[in-house]
Amino acid sequence: CVKLAKTLDPSQLPYISREYAGQLEFRGENQAALNMYEKALLGDNSEHDALCNAGMTRMYIKLGDITRGLKLALTANNKQLFRDCAAILESMKQSQDAALMYEKGELYDKAAAIYIQTKNFQPAKALMQHIVTPKLHAQFAKAMENQKNFVEASLS
């Protein structure tokens, strides 16, 4: 496919490479997908490059280079990418990073649930104003009671 594109229309190679990278990602061939996303970059800040960067971000995280992946995600500032990264990180048991990405992706309930579950109450407290789920408010209040912080418990 890539060889054919080189021969017939080399200008289409980056777009074909990006599509192929998506197929590799879907099949779980993460390193090969990362290589294809990198080759597909045009370097022109286009929508195409944004899609390549999003793919590279997911691949870095899946391949264990979480710091690099998070840095790319934060640079992209894309709500859907934050959500995708959060789900990947959560499946990898990277709770704090997942919560941060859920927060950036404005999925406050998921972020707060992780923060409460991991007893990281300061960030959870900051999110409680966005939470509408009574169950999370009750969990936070119970956690605050257990910490002997009755004022915070009563506010939630």
Protein Blocks (a to p, Z undefined) as FASTA:
>chain_A
ZZmmmmmmmmlmmmmmmmmmmmmmmnopaklmmmmmmmmpnolopaklmmmmmmmmmmmm
mnopamlmmmmmmmnopaklmmmmmmmmmmnopmklmmmmmmmnopaklmmmmmmmnopa
klmmmmmmmpcbfklmmmmmmmmmmnopaklmmmZZ
